[in-house]
Amino acid sequence: MQREITAGSLSKSDFKEWSRRVYGKQEFAGAGKTNTGLLVPLERRLAKFVLPRIPRWLETYHLTLLTPVWSILIVVFGYLSARDLRWLWMVNLMIVLHYFTDHFDGKLGKYRDTGLRKWGFYLDHLFDYGFVCSILIGYSFLLPQWAMFNLMLVLCVFSAFMFHTFLMLAATEEFRVSFSVFGPTEMRLALIIINGFLVRFGTRGLVGALPYVAGCGTLALALLAYRAQNRLWKSDMKAKAARAAGDKRLVVEG
């Protein structure tokens, strides 16, 4: 049985064990994330402080199952913001709450060795997709009808990034959730800033920015896909060469 690490008792050896459990290589590849986001060092310090202090009655699956609650409320507040943009501050609050529950659900499970790795992987990322959709549905209430096509393009691009992530997980057994220095936390921070600008300056900028967001996202995705296929091609050719060399050795030895 793993020794419980309580709040305030995190010695150097405790931290090494804690870090290995939460951030080390996992048996199930989907349970370990590679994140090179700009804010990752700060997040690790936050996790070191928060995880030992989460109440025992609050479990990893409770945090995971809260994501649909935040998503539904984002749609509700998005609808209300069509009449008064100040409701977007409540959308921002839901984004912050989602950050805490989504960021700590998997880490809490590994910290306590709950064992729900595959269950958590499936539902966590299914709900994350629902969360992205709820953001865009909320924005749809603020846009004129003719701008819906551009919003749909943005959804397609964001969905493609998620699809790319899961394809690469299957191909490489590496679950990379960031693109350069831009990860999930940076994305949430960008959404919070955008909502602040919408409250201050209105929705005209959002309407005008959507085609550029879709266009730049498509270019970034194309570059990402080119690098990924190049990496996988080299990996396949290396494996093919290794198999050929093995077959030659068998012929010689035979």
C-alpha positions as CSV (number, residue, x, y, z in Angstrom):
1,M,0.0,0.0,0.0
2,Q,1.3,3.4,-0.9
3,R,2.1,5.7,2.0
4,E,-0.4,8.6,2.2
5,I,1.3,12.0,1.8
6,T,-0.6,14.6,3.8
7,A,-0.7,18.3,3.5
8,G,2.4,19.9,5.0
9,S,4.4,16.7,5.1
10,L,5.9,16.8,1.6
11,S,9.6,16.1,2.3
12,K,12.2,15.8,-0.5
13,S,11.8,12.0,-0.7
14,D,8.0,12.4,-0.5
15,F,8.1,14.8,-3.4
16,K,10.2,12.5,-5.5
17,E,7.7,9.7,-5.0
18,W,4.7,12.0,-5.6
19,S,6.3,13.4,-8.8
20,R,7.0,9.9,-10.1
21,R,3.4,8.7,-9.4
22,V,1.8,11.8,-11.0
23,Y,4.2,12.8,-13.8
24,G,6.2,9.6,-14.4
25,K,5.8,7.1,-17.2
26,Q,2.4,5.3,-16.9
27,E,1.5,1.7,-17.8
28,F,-1.4,3.0,-19.9
29,A,0.0,5.6,-22.4
30,G,-3.2,7.7,-22.3
31,A,-2.8,8.3,-18.6
32,G,0.5,10.1,-19.1
33,K,0.5,13.5,-20.8
34,T,3.3,15.4,-22.5
35,N,2.7,19.1,-22.0
36,T,5.2,21.7,-23.0
37,G,2.8,24.6,-22.3
38,L,4.3,27.9,-21.1
39,L,2.5,27.7,-17.7
40,V,3.5,24.0,-16.9
41,P,6.2,24.9,-14.3
42,L,3.7,27.0,-12.3
43,E,1.0,24.3,-12.6
44,R,3.3,21.7,-11.1
45,R,4.0,24.0,-8.1
46,L,0.2,24.5,-7.8
47,A,-0.4,20.7,-7.9
48,K,2.2,20.1,-5.3
49,F,0.3,22.4,-3.0
50,V,-3.2,21.4,-3.9
51,L,-3.2,17.6,-4.2
52,P,-2.4,16.8,-0.6
53,R,-5.1,19.2,0.6
54,I,-8.0,17.9,-1.5
55,P,-10.6,16.4,1.0
56,R,-10.7,12.6,1.1
57,W,-14.4,12.5,0.2
58,L,-13.6,14.2,-3.1
59,E,-12.5,11.6,-5.6
60,T,-11.1,11.8,-9.1
61,Y,-14.4,10.6,-10.7
62,H,-16.3,13.4,-8.9
63,L,-14.0,16.0,-10.6
64,T,-14.4,14.3,-14.0
65,L,-18.2,14.2,-13.8
66,L,-18.3,18.0,-13.1
67,T,-17.2,18.9,-16.6
68,P,-20.7,18.4,-18.1
69,V,-22.1,20.7,-15.4
70,W,-19.7,23.5,-16.3
71,S,-20.4,22.9,-20.0
72,I,-24.2,23.2,-19.6
73,L,-23.8,26.3,-17.5
74,I,-21.6,27.9,-20.2
75,V,-24.3,27.4,-22.7
76,V,-26.9,28.9,-20.3
77,F,-24.7,31.9,-19.6
78,G,-23.8,32.3,-23.3
79,Y,-27.5,32.5,-24.0
80,L,-28.0,35.1,-21.3
81,S,-25.0,37.1,-22.6
82,A,-26.9,37.8,-25.8
83,R,-28.9,40.2,-23.8
84,D,-26.2,41.4,-21.5
85,L,-22.5,40.7,-22.3
86,R,-21.6,40.9,-18.6
87,W,-22.9,37.3,-18.3
88,L,-19.6,36.4,-20.0
89,W,-17.9,36.9,-16.7
90,M,-19.9,33.9,-15.5
91,V,-18.7,32.0,-18.5
92,N,-15.2,32.9,-17.4
93,L,-15.9,31.6,-14.0
94,M,-17.0,28.2,-15.5
95,I,-13.8,28.1,-17.5
96,V,-11.8,28.6,-14.3
97,L,-13.8,25.9,-12.5
98,H,-13.3,23.5,-15.4
99,Y,-9.6,24.2,-15.2
100,F,-9.4,23.0,-11.6
101,T,-11.6,20.0,-12.1
102,D,-10.1,18.9,-15.4
103,H,-6.5,19.6,-14.4
104,F,-6.6,17.8,-11.1
105,D,-9.0,14.8,-11.8
106,G,-6.3,12.6,-13.5
107,K,-3.5,13.8,-11.1
108,L,-5.7,13.1,-8.1
109,G,-6.4,9.6,-9.4
110,K,-2.7,8.9,-9.9
111,Y,-1.8,10.5,-6.6
112,R,-4.2,8.2,-4.7
113,D,-3.8,5.3,-7.1
114,T,-7.5,5.1,-7.7
115,G,-7.0,2.9,-10.8
116,L,-9.5,4.5,-13.1
117,R,-7.0,5.2,-15.9
118,K,-8.9,4.0,-18.9
119,W,-12.3,5.1,-17.6
120,G,-10.9,8.5,-16.8
121,F,-9.1,8.8,-20.2
122,Y,-12.3,8.0,-22.1
123,L,-14.8,10.2,-20.2
124,D,-12.4,13.0,-19.4
125,H,-11.7,13.6,-23.1
126,L,-15.2,12.9,-24.3
127,F,-16.4,15.6,-21.8
128,D,-13.5,17.9,-22.9
129,Y,-14.9,17.8,-26.5
130,G,-18.3,18.7,-25.1
131,F,-16.7,21.6,-23.2
132,V,-15.2,23.0,-26.4
133,C,-18.6,22.6,-28.2
134,S,-20.3,24.4,-25.3
135,I,-17.9,27.4,-25.7
136,L,-18.7,27.7,-29.4
137,I,-22.4,27.2,-28.8
138,G,-22.3,30.0,-26.2
139,Y,-20.6,32.3,-28.8
140,S,-23.2,31.3,-31.4
141,F,-25.8,33.3,-29.4
142,L,-23.7,36.4,-29.8
143,L,-23.3,36.2,-33.6
144,P,-25.5,37.1,-36.6
145,Q,-26.8,34.2,-38.6
146,W,-24.4,34.8,-41.5
147,A,-21.4,34.3,-39.2
148,M,-22.4,30.7,-38.3
149,F,-20.5,29.2,-41.1
150,N,-17.2,30.7,-39.8
151,L,-18.0,29.4,-36.3
152,M,-18.5,26.0,-37.8
153,L,-15.1,26.2,-39.5
154,V,-13.5,27.0,-36.1
155,L,-15.2,24.0,-34.6
156,C,-13.9,21.8,-37.4
157,V,-10.3,23.1,-36.8
158,F,-10.4,22.6,-33.1
159,S,-11.9,19.1,-33.5
160,A,-9.1,18.3,-36.0
161,F,-6.5,19.2,-33.4
162,M,-8.1,16.8,-30.9
163,F,-8.3,14.1,-33.6
164,H,-4.6,14.6,-34.4
165,T,-3.7,14.2,-30.7
166,F,-5.5,10.8,-30.4
167,L,-4.2,9.5,-33.8
168,M,-0.6,10.3,-32.6
169,L,-1.3,8.6,-29.3
170,A,-2.3,5.4,-31.1
171,A,0.7,5.6,-33.5
172,T,3.4,6.6,-31.0
173,E,2.0,5.9,-27.5
174,E,2.8,9.5,-26.6
175,F,-0.1,11.6,-25.4
176,R,1.0,15.1,-26.4
177,V,-1.6,17.7,-25.3
178,S,0.3,20.9,-26.2
179,F,1.4,22.5,-29.5
180,S,4.7,24.3,-28.9
181,V,4.1,26.4,-25.8
182,F,0.4,26.5,-26.2
183,G,-1.5,23.9,-24.2
184,P,-4.9,23.5,-22.6
185,T,-4.3,26.0,-19.8
186,E,-3.0,28.7,-22.3
187,M,-6.2,28.0,-24.4
188,R,-8.4,28.6,-21.4
189,L,-6.5,31.8,-20.5
190,A,-7.0,33.0,-24.1
191,L,-10.7,32.4,-23.9
192,I,-10.9,34.3,-20.6
193,I,-9.1,37.3,-22.2
194,I,-11.3,37.1,-25.3
195,N,-14.5,37.2,-23.2
196,G,-13.1,40.2,-21.3
197,F,-12.6,42.1,-24.5
198,L,-16.1,41.1,-25.7
199,V,-17.6,42.6,-22.5
200,R,-15.5,45.8,-23.0
201,F,-15.7,46.3,-26.7
202,G,-18.7,44.3,-27.9
203,T,-19.0,41.4,-30.4
204,R,-17.9,43.1,-33.6
205,G,-14.3,42.0,-33.2
206,L,-15.4,38.4,-32.6
207,V,-17.3,38.3,-35.9
208,G,-14.4,39.7,-37.8
209,A,-11.8,37.5,-36.1
210,L,-13.5,34.1,-36.8
211,P,-12.2,33.7,-40.4
212,Y,-8.7,34.5,-39.3
213,V,-8.9,32.0,-36.4
214,A,-10.1,29.3,-38.7
215,G,-7.5,30.2,-41.4
216,C,-4.5,30.4,-39.0
217,G,-5.7,27.2,-37.2
218,T,-5.8,25.4,-40.6
219,L,-2.3,26.5,-41.4
220,A,-1.0,25.4,-38.0
221,L,-2.8,22.0,-38.4
222,A,-1.3,21.5,-41.8
223,L,2.2,22.1,-40.4
224,L,1.5,19.8,-37.5
225,A,0.3,17.1,-39.8
226,Y,3.3,17.5,-42.1
227,R,5.7,17.1,-39.2
228,A,3.7,14.1,-37.8
229,Q,3.6,12.2,-41.1
230,N,7.3,12.8,-41.6
231,R,8.1,11.5,-38.1
232,L,5.9,8.4,-38.6
233,W,7.4,7.7,-42.1
234,K,10.9,7.7,-40.6
235,S,9.8,5.5,-37.8
236,D,8.2,3.0,-40.2
237,M,11.3,2.9,-42.5
238,K,13.5,2.4,-39.4
239,A,11.4,-0.5,-38.3
240,K,11.3,-1.9,-41.8
241,A,15.1,-1.8,-42.0
242,A,15.4,-3.5,-38.6
243,R,13.1,-6.3,-39.7
244,A,15.1,-6.7,-42.9
245,A,18.3,-6.9,-41.0
246,G,16.8,-9.5,-38.7
247,D,15.6,-11.6,-41.6
248,K,19.1,-11.5,-43.1
249,R,20.6,-12.7,-39.9
250,L,18.2,-15.6,-39.7
251,V,19.1,-16.7,-43.3
252,V,22.8,-16.6,-42.6
253,E,22.4,-18.5,-39.3
254,G,20.1,-21.0,-40.9
